[in-house]
Amino acid sequence: MQEVARKFLKEKIVDKPVYKSSQEIFDYLYHSMRDRKKELFKVIFLNGQNQIIDTADLFEGTIAKSAISVREVMESALKHSAVSLVFAHNHPSGSPEPSQNDKQITRDLVYAAAVMQIKVLDHVIIGDNKYLSFTAEGLIEQYETDFLDLRIKGVSEAKRRLYRAKLFGGLGENP
């Protein structure tokens, strides 16, 4: 019965721009994740029209946490030729509130995806009949802004080094 519900909800969400509705992501994944005793980290790979290419279970953790490899997530995204990604994982405790680790790994995933020119649309944490959307909380946008600030700072620093090198005839002669 759960398989029929999952198939129906998947068909309902396919061909729709999922970034507009974290509720649909929750509805689609809730039945497969609600009774799990361990954390499960899923990635939804999307094409240029934000249609689902595939959904993959990438990491399974313990009751309280999951070890996620940013490199493996990006490798999977490239293998699927994904243009954008949605992350989801469950909290067996029932509370969808993100841990500090959840925030850090999401930030790292957003940064890595930005380097690869892949858009992270959301990270949905599924709790007991409720969820938290990083996009709705403004966290995905904050991480994107932080990344852009780092890039701008990096470019500015590189330009300063170049200017100093020209001005002082080499990098070793900076005052």
Residue frames as qw, qx, qy, qz and C-alpha x, y, z in Angstrom:
[[0.000, 0.885, 0.466, 0.000, 0.00, 0.00, 0.00],
 [0.303, -0.784, 0.117, 0.529, 2.86, 2.39, 0.80],
 [0.420, -0.096, 0.609, 0.666, 4.39, 1.60, -2.58],
 [0.194, 0.658, 0.640, 0.346, 1.14, 2.59, -4.35],
 [0.170, -0.937, -0.221, 0.209, 0.99, 5.83, -2.34],
 [0.432, -0.549, 0.345, 0.627, 4.64, 6.56, -3.13],
 [0.379, 0.206, 0.668, 0.607, 4.07, 5.95, -6.85],
 [0.067, 0.831, 0.529, 0.156, 0.97, 8.18, -6.88],
 [0.268, -0.900, -0.036, 0.342, 2.79, 11.00, -5.06],
 [0.467, -0.314, 0.485, 0.670, 5.83, 10.66, -7.34],
 [0.303, 0.460, 0.656, 0.516, 3.64, 10.90, -10.43],
 [0.081, -0.917, -0.388, 0.053, 1.94, 13.94, -8.90],
 [0.339, -0.814, 0.151, 0.447, 5.27, 15.70, -8.44],
 [0.545, -0.035, 0.558, 0.624, 7.05, 14.67, -11.67],
 [0.273, 0.515, 0.484, 0.653, 6.91, 17.34, -14.40],
 [0.222, -0.932, -0.261, -0.118, 6.26, 20.08, -11.85],
 [0.313, 0.631, -0.375, 0.603, 8.75, 22.72, -10.72],
 [0.697, -0.423, -0.548, 0.184, 9.41, 21.26, -7.28],
 [0.362, 0.056, -0.320, 0.874, 11.25, 24.29, -5.96],
 [0.303, -0.406, -0.140, -0.850, 7.87, 25.98, -5.65],
 [0.765, -0.420, -0.077, -0.482, 6.62, 23.47, -3.13],
 [0.076, 0.386, -0.854, 0.340, 8.58, 21.92, -0.31],
 [0.674, -0.028, 0.449, -0.586, 5.18, 20.60, 0.79],
 [0.876, 0.343, -0.191, -0.281, 5.07, 18.35, -2.29],
 [0.419, 0.481, -0.736, 0.229, 8.58, 17.10, -1.51],
 [0.315, -0.252, 0.711, -0.576, 7.44, 16.34, 2.03],
 [0.817, 0.142, 0.202, -0.522, 4.29, 14.57, 0.78],
 [0.764, 0.459, -0.435, -0.128, 6.36, 12.55, -1.71],
 [0.424, 0.410, -0.734, 0.336, 9.04, 11.44, 0.78],
 [0.464, -0.435, 0.435, -0.637, 7.17, 11.30, 4.08],
 [0.942, -0.071, 0.024, -0.326, 5.74, 7.79, 3.64],
 [0.863, 0.292, -0.344, 0.228, 9.12, 6.30, 2.81],
 [0.370, 0.434, -0.484, 0.664, 10.96, 8.10, 5.61],
 [0.471, -0.615, 0.057, -0.630, 8.56, 8.52, 8.53],
 [0.897, -0.407, 0.036, -0.165, 9.12, 5.22, 10.36],
 [0.723, 0.419, -0.410, 0.365, 12.87, 4.96, 9.85],
 [0.724, -0.649, -0.126, 0.197, 14.94, 4.45, 13.00],
 [0.589, -0.288, 0.205, 0.727, 18.08, 5.93, 11.39],
 [0.194, 0.757, -0.068, -0.620, 18.68, 9.10, 9.45],
 [0.655, 0.306, 0.573, 0.386, 18.53, 8.72, 5.68],
 [0.000, -0.638, 0.167, 0.752, 19.88, 11.40, 3.34],
 [0.606, 0.498, 0.593, 0.182, 18.25, 11.60, -0.09],
 [0.066, -0.419, 0.284, 0.860, 19.04, 13.69, -3.13],
 [0.569, 0.645, 0.499, -0.106, 16.50, 14.59, -5.80],
 [0.348, -0.208, 0.468, 0.786, 18.19, 15.34, -9.12],
 [0.411, 0.747, 0.400, -0.336, 16.40, 17.76, -11.46],
 [0.564, 0.319, 0.422, 0.634, 16.86, 18.79, -15.08],
 [0.173, 0.053, 0.092, 0.979, 16.73, 22.29, -16.59],
 [0.391, -0.427, -0.398, -0.711, 12.93, 22.32, -16.44],
 [0.308, -0.339, 0.611, -0.646, 13.04, 21.30, -12.76],
 [0.898, -0.038, -0.224, -0.377, 11.64, 17.87, -13.57],
 [0.678, -0.500, 0.535, -0.071, 12.83, 14.95, -11.47],
 [0.496, 0.511, -0.683, -0.163, 15.53, 12.91, -13.17],
 [0.710, -0.080, -0.688, 0.131, 15.98, 10.54, -10.23],
 [0.518, -0.727, 0.221, -0.392, 15.86, 10.26, -6.46],
 [0.710, 0.234, -0.614, 0.254, 18.70, 8.52, -4.63],
 [0.724, -0.690, 0.008, -0.019, 19.31, 7.38, -1.07],
 [0.505, 0.685, -0.421, 0.312, 22.94, 8.41, -0.65],
 [0.209, 0.355, -0.715, 0.565, 23.73, 8.08, 3.04],
 [0.707, -0.540, -0.396, -0.228, 22.32, 6.28, 6.05],
 [0.086, 0.572, -0.534, 0.617, 23.42, 7.29, 9.50],
 [0.212, -0.125, -0.856, 0.455, 22.59, 6.62, 13.10],
 [0.133, -0.712, -0.676, 0.135, 19.62, 7.62, 15.21],
 [0.184, -0.840, -0.182, 0.478, 21.02, 11.12, 15.64],
 [0.079, 0.789, -0.328, -0.514, 23.24, 11.88, 12.64],
 [0.872, 0.401, 0.251, 0.125, 24.48, 10.92, 9.22],
 [0.411, -0.504, 0.409, 0.640, 27.94, 11.25, 7.68],
 [0.603, 0.746, 0.271, -0.075, 27.51, 12.97, 4.33],
 [0.563, -0.204, 0.387, 0.701, 30.26, 13.30, 1.73],
 [0.281, 0.763, 0.012, -0.582, 29.97, 16.50, -0.29],
 [0.006, 0.447, -0.741, -0.501, 32.22, 14.95, -2.94],
 [0.194, 0.176, 0.959, 0.112, 29.91, 11.93, -3.40],
 [0.306, 0.697, 0.501, -0.411, 26.84, 14.15, -3.66],
 [0.216, 0.741, -0.269, -0.577, 28.52, 16.25, -6.38],
 [0.094, -0.239, 0.894, 0.368, 29.72, 13.12, -8.22],
 [0.279, 0.422, 0.858, -0.091, 26.14, 11.82, -8.24],
 [0.276, 0.777, 0.213, -0.524, 24.83, 15.16, -9.47],
 [0.120, 0.602, -0.562, -0.554, 27.29, 15.14, -12.35],
 [0.177, -0.005, 0.965, 0.196, 26.49, 11.50, -13.23],
 [0.264, 0.601, 0.732, -0.184, 22.79, 12.42, -13.42],
 [0.238, 0.322, 0.334, 0.853, 23.55, 15.60, -15.42],
 [0.197, -0.757, -0.583, 0.219, 21.53, 17.46, -12.80],
 [0.177, 0.616, 0.091, 0.762, 20.97, 21.18, -13.20],
 [0.339, -0.549, 0.290, -0.707, 19.55, 21.52, -9.70],
 [0.436, -0.034, -0.866, 0.241, 19.21, 19.51, -6.51],
 [0.582, -0.575, 0.044, -0.573, 16.89, 19.08, -3.56],
 [0.286, 0.214, -0.859, 0.366, 18.21, 17.41, -0.42],
 [0.700, -0.451, -0.086, -0.547, 16.06, 15.67, 2.14],
 [0.390, 0.128, -0.857, 0.311, 16.67, 13.71, 5.29],
 [0.622, -0.586, -0.422, -0.303, 14.64, 12.52, 8.22],
 [0.064, -0.468, 0.618, -0.629, 15.01, 13.09, 11.93],
 [0.511, -0.226, -0.829, -0.030, 13.96, 9.93, 13.80],
 [0.123, -0.170, -0.589, 0.781, 13.48, 12.10, 16.91],
 [0.100, 0.711, 0.696, 0.016, 10.43, 13.61, 15.18],
 [0.070, -0.863, -0.090, 0.493, 11.65, 17.22, 15.40],
 [0.695, 0.589, 0.222, 0.347, 12.53, 18.75, 12.02],
 [0.147, -0.969, 0.159, 0.117, 14.68, 21.47, 13.60],
 [0.751, 0.529, -0.297, 0.262, 18.11, 21.52, 11.90],
 [0.759, -0.520, -0.009, 0.392, 21.18, 20.73, 13.97],
 [0.091, -0.848, 0.336, 0.400, 24.34, 22.78, 13.63],
 [0.430, -0.198, 0.789, 0.392, 25.75, 19.88, 11.60],
 [0.459, 0.610, 0.640, 0.084, 22.69, 19.97, 9.28],
 [0.156, 0.961, 0.055, -0.222, 23.33, 23.67, 8.67],
 [0.261, -0.681, 0.555, 0.399, 27.06, 23.20, 8.08],
 [0.481, 0.039, 0.806, 0.342, 26.69, 20.32, 5.63],
 [0.399, 0.769, 0.500, 0.006, 23.95, 22.17, 3.75],
 [0.010, 0.928, -0.181, -0.324, 26.16, 25.26, 3.52],
 [0.360, -0.443, 0.716, 0.401, 29.04, 23.10, 2.21],
 [0.496, 0.359, 0.764, 0.203, 26.72, 21.45, -0.33],
 [0.284, 0.912, 0.259, -0.145, 25.44, 24.84, -1.54],
 [0.136, -0.813, 0.418, 0.382, 29.04, 26.11, -1.90],
 [0.432, -0.186, 0.807, 0.356, 30.21, 22.99, -3.77],
 [0.464, 0.590, 0.656, 0.080, 27.16, 23.04, -6.03],
 [0.165, 0.943, 0.038, -0.285, 27.73, 26.72, -6.81],
 [0.240, -0.602, 0.625, 0.435, 31.28, 25.96, -7.90],
 [0.360, 0.081, 0.880, 0.301, 29.89, 23.22, -10.16],
 [0.277, 0.070, -0.274, -0.918, 27.19, 25.61, -11.48],
 [0.351, -0.363, -0.848, -0.161, 24.42, 23.48, -9.99],
 [0.322, -0.452, 0.084, -0.828, 21.56, 25.13, -8.11],
 [0.169, -0.197, -0.893, 0.368, 20.44, 23.87, -4.71],
 [0.312, -0.487, -0.412, -0.704, 16.70, 24.47, -4.52],
 [0.629, -0.574, 0.099, -0.514, 16.02, 23.21, -1.00],
 [0.303, 0.143, -0.894, 0.298, 16.93, 20.92, 1.87],
 [0.665, -0.408, -0.162, -0.604, 13.88, 19.46, 3.56],
 [0.055, 0.204, -0.884, 0.416, 14.14, 17.88, 6.99],
 [0.634, -0.297, -0.512, -0.498, 11.31, 15.47, 7.67],
 [0.149, -0.230, 0.735, -0.620, 10.08, 15.02, 11.22],
 [0.113, 0.307, 0.923, -0.203, 6.98, 13.49, 12.75],
 [0.208, 0.719, 0.654, 0.114, 4.23, 14.64, 10.35],
 [0.032, 0.977, 0.026, -0.211, 6.00, 17.98, 9.86],
 [0.778, 0.254, 0.115, 0.563, 9.01, 19.33, 8.00],
 [0.190, -0.828, 0.066, 0.523, 11.42, 22.22, 7.82],
 [0.684, 0.621, 0.206, 0.323, 12.46, 23.77, 4.51],
 [0.542, -0.336, 0.052, 0.769, 15.85, 25.49, 4.37],
 [0.180, 0.366, 0.410, 0.816, 14.53, 27.62, 1.50],
 [0.314, -0.770, -0.456, -0.316, 11.47, 28.75, 3.44],
 [0.606, -0.682, -0.176, 0.369, 13.72, 29.61, 6.39],
 [0.211, 0.965, -0.154, -0.013, 15.94, 31.74, 4.11],
 [0.659, -0.549, 0.453, 0.245, 18.99, 29.56, 4.72],
 [0.750, 0.295, 0.427, 0.410, 19.67, 28.49, 1.11],
 [0.283, 0.896, 0.117, 0.323, 19.63, 32.13, -0.01],
 [0.404, -0.877, 0.259, 0.022, 21.89, 33.07, 2.93],
 [0.768, -0.264, 0.473, 0.341, 24.42, 30.37, 1.99],
 [0.617, 0.573, 0.342, 0.416, 24.37, 31.50, -1.67],
 [0.020, 0.975, -0.026, 0.218, 24.98, 35.09, -0.60],
 [0.608, -0.690, 0.362, 0.151, 27.79, 34.03, 1.74],
 [0.795, 0.079, 0.441, 0.409, 29.40, 32.08, -1.11],
 [0.431, 0.782, 0.212, 0.396, 29.18, 35.05, -3.48],
 [0.263, -0.948, 0.165, -0.069, 30.70, 37.29, -0.80],
 [0.738, -0.424, 0.436, 0.292, 33.61, 34.85, -0.47],
 [0.699, 0.399, 0.393, 0.445, 34.12, 34.80, -4.25],
 [0.172, 0.936, 0.075, 0.297, 34.08, 38.60, -4.44],
 [0.487, -0.821, 0.293, 0.062, 36.51, 38.81, -1.53],
 [0.808, -0.127, 0.448, 0.360, 38.75, 36.25, -3.23],
 [0.553, 0.646, 0.285, 0.443, 38.73, 38.17, -6.50],
 [0.084, -0.976, 0.056, -0.191, 39.43, 41.43, -4.69],
 [0.658, -0.628, 0.372, 0.186, 42.32, 39.87, -2.78],
 [0.778, 0.169, 0.418, 0.437, 43.77, 38.43, -6.00],
 [0.347, 0.839, 0.167, 0.384, 43.55, 41.85, -7.67],
 [0.345, -0.917, 0.198, -0.036, 45.31, 43.46, -4.67],
 [0.775, -0.336, 0.425, 0.327, 48.12, 40.89, -4.90],
 [0.656, 0.483, 0.355, 0.459, 48.48, 41.54, -8.63],
 [0.069, 0.960, 0.040, 0.267, 48.58, 45.29, -8.06],
 [0.548, -0.769, 0.314, 0.102, 51.22, 44.89, -5.32],
 [0.814, -0.025, 0.422, 0.399, 53.25, 42.61, -7.56],
 [0.490, 0.696, 0.243, 0.465, 53.23, 45.20, -10.35],
 [0.162, -0.964, 0.036, -0.207, 53.86, 48.07, -7.97],
 [0.506, -0.739, 0.445, 0.022, 56.72, 46.45, -6.08],
 [0.390, 0.609, -0.659, -0.209, 58.15, 44.28, -8.85],
 [0.504, 0.084, -0.859, 0.022, 57.29, 40.93, -7.26],
 [0.682, -0.561, -0.380, -0.276, 55.36, 39.28, -4.48],
 [0.748, -0.250, -0.381, 0.483, 58.34, 39.06, -2.14],
 [0.315, 0.169, -0.122, 0.926, 58.79, 42.84, -1.99],
 [0.322, -0.728, -0.446, -0.408, 55.46, 43.78, -0.42],
 [0.006, -0.460, 0.462, -0.758, 55.71, 46.14, 2.52]]
